[in-house]
Amino acid sequence: MSELSIEEEFIIKKLEENGGKLNYKELQTLCQEEFEGVRLILKKLKEKKYVSYMGVIPGYSAEIELKR
């Protein structure tokens, strides 16, 4: 697995702090003060097999789950 960016690490940390699952909208709110482009970052994390969610790009109602 490749190294993670600061943004990717931030998202993983937030998921860990919330039991490994967050709704996309909640995650977006947690990240909005730090950076933009949460959907793109989640897509990269899914490609690296760190997270899972339905579809290619998460929608507002998507559940983002940390893979362990």
N, C-alpha and C positions, 0 to 999 in steps of 0.2 A: 504494500500500500504506500502511496506517495504521502509526502508531508502535507499537513493541513495549513491553510491560510489562517490569519487571525480571525477573520469572519467565520470561517468554518469551525474553528475551535470555540468561538463564542456561542454559536448555535448548539454545538454538542454540549457545552457546559450548561446552557439554559435547559436543554432537554433532560440532562442528568438531574438538575435541580428540581425538575417537575415530574419525577418518576418515570422518565423515559418517553413520555407522550405529551404532545401539545397540539392544540388546534392551530392551523396556519395563522388565523387572525390574531390569536394570542401571541404567537411567536413573532409575528410582524410587529406587534406593539412593543414587545421587549427589545427588538432590534432597531427600531426606528431612530433612537437617539444615537446609536453607534455607527450605523451604515445603511446604505440602500442596496437594493438588488437581492432581497432575501430569496425570491423564487429561483433566480439563477444559481445562487449559492446552494440552495437545497437540491437543485437538479444535479450539481456537481457532486454533492455528498451522496446522493442516490447512486450515481454512476460509480462512486468509490465504495459503495455498499456500507455506508455508515448509517443511513436512514432509509425508511421505507414509507411510501404513501401511494395512494391510487393515482394512476395516470402518469404522464410524462412530466408535467409541470403542476405543482399543487394549486388547487383552487382555494377560495376563501373558507370553504367548509371542510377542507382536507384535514385528516388527522396525521400528524407527523410523528413517526415512531422511531426511536433510536434502536438500531440493531446492536445486539451484544455478542 
